[in-house]
Amino acid sequence: MTANTTLARLQQLLPQLFEPVAVVGDPYLRFQLTAEIPALLSMDRVQEALLVPASSISPLPNLPDFAIGMMNARDRVFCVVDLGQLLGLPSLPVNPRNYQIIIINFRSLGTESHDVPEKYLGLAVLKVAGVARFETQPLPMLAENSPTCLEPYLLGSLTEKNRQISVLNPESLASIRKST
């Protein structure tokens, strides 16, 4: 009887916990490219986001300045790049203890075949800030506050609380990776 009384009291005090919530919008991973520049990536391409000790990334010789090194996660080895520096923005702090890494998967969307190898790239960013949902809407071409060096790598922008946030195009990041 106590459980029913407690449950009844909880339902009365916190009705929002017991009501189904409709999830609206497409999921995007929110992160900071620099302290002033937030950005989004569609969760369609995000494999996971990790906090990785710097000692877990192996530097390799003769890589471009934006390449931090190689790492292993979930039995897969892939390159990690400083996303800000790759895009022409200031680089991450030198010799941090940990990196916040977004792992993106370049396997074609909708391809469930095991014949198509998965290709991963680790993007080191200043801060991963969680997942946000935005209602499906046409993406305006550019955020008013986005630097021009980002233009070739953007899908557009989304508006949140009267602020435009740039949405990066993972395929354009893959083309950078191939050209280097």
N, C-alpha and C positions, 0 to 999 in steps of 0.2 A: 504494500500500500504506500510505503514511503517513496518507492521508485515512481509510482504514478503521480504522487503529489509533487515530487521533485520535477518530473517531466512536465507536468501541467504548469508548474510555476515557471520553468524555463521557457516553455512555449508562450506563456503570457508575457514574460519579460523580454524575450528575444525572438519575436516572431520571424524576423528576417532569416534566422538560422534554419527554420523549418519550411521555408517556402522555396520551391524550385526556382533556380535562377537561369534565365535564358542567356546563353553566351552568344553575343553578337559581335560580328566583325572578324577579320582575319588576324592571326597572331603575327607579331613582329618582335624580334629581339631588339631591345633598346640598349644603346651603349654610347660612350663618350669617345669621340676621336681625339679631341683635345678638351681642355677644361671648358672651352666656350662652344664647342661644336658637338651637339648630340647627333646621332644617326640611328637608322633602323635597318634591319635585314629581315626579309621574309623568313618565317620559320620553316618554309618549304625546303630550304637549303641548309639550315642550321642543324648539324648533327648533335652538338652539345656545346656548353660553355664551361670552362674549367679554370681553376686557380692552380697554376703550375709553378713549382719551385724552379728558379732559374737554373739550378744544377741538373734538372731533368731535360734541358734542351742542350743538345750537342752542337757547338759552333763548328762550322766547316770552312776550310780555306777557300778563297777565290769566289765567294758569293757576293752579290751586290750588297751595298750598305744596308738596305732595308731588310735583308734576310737575316734573321736571328740565328737560325740553325735548324736542326732536325730533332723531332721528338717521337716518342712511341706512346700511343694511347689505344687501349682496347686491341692490342696486338696488330696495330697498323702504324707504319712509320710514314711521316709526312713532314713537309717543310713548314716552318713558322716564320711569318713575316711581320714586321712592324707596320701595321696598316696605315697609320698616319703618315709615316715617312714614305711608304709606297705610293701614297696619293699626293705627295708633295707638301705635306703639312709637317710641323715640327715632330721630331722623333720622341719616343718614350724616354723616360729617365734612363741614364746609363747605369748598368749593373744593378737592376732592382733585385730584391730577394725573390719576388714572385711575379709572374706574368698572368694577366687575365686574358685567356685565349678563347676565341670563338672558332670552333671547328666547323667548316662548311664542307658539304659533300657535293661533288660535281656530277654525280650519276644523273642521267637524264630523268626528269620527273616522269613518273608513271612507268618507268622501266623496272620491272621486278625480276627480270632475267638475271640469273647468276653468271651468264656469259659476259655481261657488261661489267668490267672491273670498277669498283668504287674508287674515286679519286678524292683525296682530302687535302685541305689547306688550312693551316692554323693562322688565324688573324689575331695578333697581339694588339689589344686596345687599352686605353687608359682605364676604363671602368665599364664593366657589364652592369647594366641597371635593371635588368629583368625583362619580362615579357609584357607587351601592351597589345591591346586589340583595337583595331580601327575598322569602322564600317567600310565595306567595299565601296570605293569611289574612284573616279578617274583621278590619276595622279597629276597634279599640276607639274609642269616641267621642272621648275627649280624653286627651292626655298629662297626667299629674299635675302636671307643672311648667309647663304652657303658660299664658300670661296669658289672662285672660278676654276681653280685646279680640280675641283670635284666634278665638274660638269660632265666629263666623259664617262664617269662611273656611276651616274645617278639614274634611277628609274623615274624619279620625281620627288615630290614631298607630300607629307601628310600634316594636317593641322591638329594641334592639341592645345587647348587653352589659349587660343589666339597666337600660338607660336608655330611656325612651320619647322618640321624636322625632315631632313634629307633621308631618302630611302635609297640605299646602295643597290646596285645591280651585281649580283654574284657572278654572272657570266662575264661581265666586263673585267672583274677581278681575275677570272680564270685566264682571260686573254693577256693580261699583264704578266701573269705567271708563265705563260707559254712563251712570251716574247723575251723573257730575261734569261 
